[in-house]
Amino acid sequence: MTGRKRWSTEEILDVAVELLRTGDTESFSVRKLAATLGTDSSSLYRHFRSKTELLRAVADRILLASMDGYRPEGDWKQRITAVALRVREAFGRQPQLAAVWGRYASGGAGSRLVVEEVLQALRASGLPDEEIPVRYHRLAVLIAALIASEAGVGTITSEEYEQGMELFRVTVLGADPERFPALAHFARDVRPLGVDRSAAFEEILAAHLAHIEAAIRPS
């Protein structure tokens, strides 16, 4: 009798990525992945000790893909911006997986490449070494939050989007000017969260990098 196929780690991750791309992390399970592969869960646990470890490996694949072909160019701010935009674009193509990264983080070659380049760029900025880890952490939190938030909007259906827009219009345009005078005053200029996120991402990141630059003491 022919035995079951032995799946490689990369093949397992290929199928896991596809399941997560078409579903979500809540419905995803090692058992469902095993069933799709035509094997049992125990065989997958030889590769990954837990669902969380598997999800971290999936997120790391996205980071690894985002750094493919990357070469440092420009000053330290341009380098960090380039990396952030690459990661944003990679998760933008698979927005369901951005939630995985935001929730579980990652560990592996992709994560190391991203962290190394951001740390190298921060060192090139002239910051003293003792300040770099904290600055890196703040940048990582900011970028991850922006990407996860944007991806969340990208995964809603057209029906959900229309419902959200109607709720926004009722909330903003229908505000009582006596109780909410500022909201009523700016109502026609306030935009929904899903609008123009690309420009917002770059402006927020640029403002944070300018904040770091302002803190660098002249040598």
C-alpha positions as CSV (number, residue, x, y, z in Angstrom):
1,M,0.0,0.0,0.0
2,T,1.3,3.4,-0.9
3,G,2.1,5.6,2.1
4,R,1.0,9.2,2.5
5,K,3.1,11.8,0.9
6,R,5.8,13.4,3.0
7,W,5.2,17.2,2.7
8,S,8.2,19.5,3.0
9,T,8.1,22.6,5.2
10,E,7.9,24.9,2.2
11,E,5.0,22.9,0.7
12,I,3.1,23.1,4.0
13,L,3.6,26.8,4.1
14,D,2.4,27.2,0.5
15,V,-0.9,25.6,1.4
16,A,-1.2,27.5,4.6
17,V,-0.7,30.8,2.8
18,E,-3.4,29.9,0.4
19,L,-5.9,28.9,3.2
20,L,-5.1,32.2,5.0
21,R,-5.4,34.2,1.9
22,T,-8.9,33.0,1.3
23,G,-10.0,32.7,4.9
24,D,-8.9,34.2,8.2
25,T,-6.8,33.3,11.2
26,E,-9.8,32.5,13.4
27,S,-11.1,29.8,11.1
28,F,-7.7,28.5,10.2
29,S,-6.5,25.5,12.1
30,V,-3.8,22.9,11.8
31,R,-6.5,20.2,11.4
32,K,-8.0,22.1,8.4
33,L,-4.5,22.5,6.9
34,A,-3.8,18.8,7.4
35,A,-7.1,17.8,5.8
36,T,-6.3,20.0,2.8
37,L,-2.9,18.3,2.5
38,G,-4.5,14.9,2.9
39,T,-2.6,14.0,6.0
40,D,-3.0,14.1,9.8
41,S,-2.2,16.9,12.2
42,S,0.5,14.9,13.9
43,S,2.6,14.9,10.7
44,L,2.5,18.8,10.6
45,Y,3.6,19.1,14.2
46,R,6.9,17.5,13.2
47,H,7.5,20.7,11.3
48,F,5.8,23.3,13.6
49,R,5.2,22.8,17.3
50,S,2.0,24.9,17.4
51,K,-0.4,26.9,15.3
52,T,1.2,30.1,16.4
53,E,4.6,28.9,15.3
54,L,3.2,28.0,11.9
55,L,1.5,31.4,11.6
56,R,4.7,33.1,12.4
57,A,6.5,31.2,9.7
58,V,3.8,32.3,7.2
59,A,4.2,35.9,8.2
60,D,8.0,35.6,7.8
61,R,7.5,34.4,4.3
62,I,5.8,37.7,3.4
63,L,8.7,39.7,5.0
64,L,11.2,37.6,3.1
65,A,9.4,38.2,-0.2
66,S,9.2,41.9,0.5
67,M,13.0,42.1,0.8
68,D,13.7,40.2,-2.4
69,G,16.0,42.3,-4.6
70,Y,16.3,45.1,-2.1
71,R,19.4,47.2,-2.2
72,P,20.0,50.1,0.3
73,E,19.8,53.4,-1.5
74,G,19.7,57.0,-0.3
75,D,20.0,58.4,3.2
76,W,18.8,56.6,6.3
77,K,15.3,58.0,6.1
78,Q,14.9,56.9,2.5
79,R,16.2,53.4,3.4
80,I,13.7,53.0,6.2
81,T,10.9,54.4,4.0
82,A,11.8,52.0,1.2
83,V,11.7,49.0,3.6
84,A,8.4,50.1,5.1
85,L,6.8,50.6,1.7
86,R,8.0,47.2,0.5
87,V,6.5,45.4,3.6
88,R,3.3,47.4,3.2
89,E,3.1,46.4,-0.5
90,A,3.8,42.7,0.2
91,F,1.0,42.5,2.9
92,G,-1.2,44.6,0.7
93,R,-1.2,41.8,-1.9
94,Q,-2.3,39.4,0.8
95,P,-4.2,41.5,3.4
96,Q,-5.5,38.6,5.4
97,L,-1.9,37.8,6.3
98,A,-1.2,41.3,7.6
99,A,-3.4,40.4,10.6
100,V,-1.3,37.3,11.2
101,W,1.9,39.5,11.3
102,G,0.2,42.1,13.5
103,R,-1.0,39.5,16.0
104,Y,1.8,36.9,16.0
105,A,4.8,38.8,14.8
106,S,7.4,36.6,13.0
107,G,10.8,35.1,13.4
108,G,13.1,33.8,10.7
109,A,15.1,35.0,7.7
110,G,12.6,37.6,6.5
111,S,12.3,39.2,10.0
112,R,16.1,39.3,10.3
113,L,16.5,41.0,7.0
114,V,13.9,43.7,7.8
115,V,15.2,44.3,11.4
116,E,18.9,44.4,10.2
117,E,18.2,47.0,7.5
118,V,16.2,49.3,9.8
119,L,18.9,49.0,12.5
120,Q,21.6,49.7,10.0
121,A,19.7,52.8,8.7
122,L,19.2,54.1,12.3
123,R,22.9,53.7,12.9
124,A,23.6,55.7,9.8
125,S,21.4,58.5,11.1
126,G,23.9,59.4,13.7
127,L,21.8,58.3,16.7
128,P,23.9,57.0,19.6
129,D,23.8,53.2,19.9
130,E,22.0,53.3,23.2
131,E,19.0,55.0,21.7
132,I,18.7,52.8,18.6
133,P,16.8,49.8,20.1
134,V,14.0,52.0,21.5
135,R,13.8,54.0,18.3
136,Y,13.6,50.8,16.3
137,H,10.8,49.5,18.5
138,R,8.7,52.6,18.1
139,L,9.1,52.4,14.3
140,A,8.2,48.7,14.2
141,V,5.0,49.3,16.3
142,L,4.0,52.3,14.0
143,I,4.6,50.4,10.8
144,A,2.9,47.2,11.9
145,A,-0.1,49.1,13.2
146,L,-0.5,51.1,10.0
147,I,-0.2,48.0,7.8
148,A,-2.6,45.9,9.9
149,S,-5.1,48.7,10.0
150,E,-4.9,49.3,6.2
151,A,-5.2,45.5,5.6
152,G,-8.3,45.3,7.7
153,V,-10.0,47.8,5.5
154,G,-8.8,45.9,2.4
155,T,-10.5,42.7,3.4
156,I,-14.1,43.9,3.8
157,T,-16.7,43.1,1.2
158,S,-18.3,45.7,-1.0
159,E,-21.5,45.4,1.0
160,E,-19.7,46.0,4.2
161,Y,-17.9,49.0,2.7
162,E,-21.2,50.5,1.7
163,Q,-22.7,49.9,5.1
164,G,-19.6,51.5,6.7
165,M,-19.9,54.6,4.4
166,E,-23.6,55.0,5.2
167,L,-22.8,54.8,9.0
168,F,-20.0,57.3,8.5
169,R,-22.3,59.7,6.7
170,V,-25.0,59.4,9.5
171,T,-22.4,59.8,12.2
172,V,-20.6,62.8,10.7
173,L,-23.1,64.7,8.5
174,G,-25.9,64.0,10.9
175,A,-24.2,65.3,14.0
176,D,-26.1,67.8,16.2
177,P,-24.2,71.1,15.8
178,E,-25.2,72.2,19.3
179,R,-23.8,69.1,20.9
180,F,-20.9,68.5,18.5
181,P,-20.0,72.0,17.1
182,A,-16.5,71.0,15.8
183,L,-17.8,67.9,14.1
184,A,-20.6,69.8,12.5
185,H,-18.2,72.5,11.4
186,F,-15.7,70.1,9.7
187,A,-18.2,67.4,8.7
188,R,-17.9,67.9,4.9
189,D,-14.1,67.8,5.1
190,V,-13.6,64.8,7.4
191,R,-12.9,61.7,5.4
192,P,-13.5,58.0,6.2
193,L,-10.6,56.0,7.5
194,G,-10.4,54.0,4.3
195,V,-9.8,57.0,2.1
196,D,-6.3,57.9,0.8
197,R,-4.5,55.5,3.1
198,S,-1.4,55.4,0.9
199,A,-0.7,59.1,1.4
200,A,-1.5,58.9,5.0
201,F,0.9,56.0,5.6
202,E,3.8,57.9,4.0
203,E,3.0,61.2,5.8
204,I,2.8,59.5,9.2
205,L,6.0,57.6,8.6
206,A,7.8,60.8,7.3
207,A,6.6,62.7,10.4
208,H,8.0,60.0,12.7
209,L,11.3,60.0,10.9
210,A,11.5,63.8,11.1
211,H,10.9,63.4,14.9
212,I,13.8,61.0,15.1
213,E,16.0,63.4,13.0
214,A,15.2,66.3,15.3
215,A,16.4,64.3,18.3
216,I,19.8,63.6,16.8
217,R,22.4,65.7,18.6
218,P,25.0,67.4,16.4
219,S,28.4,65.7,16.7
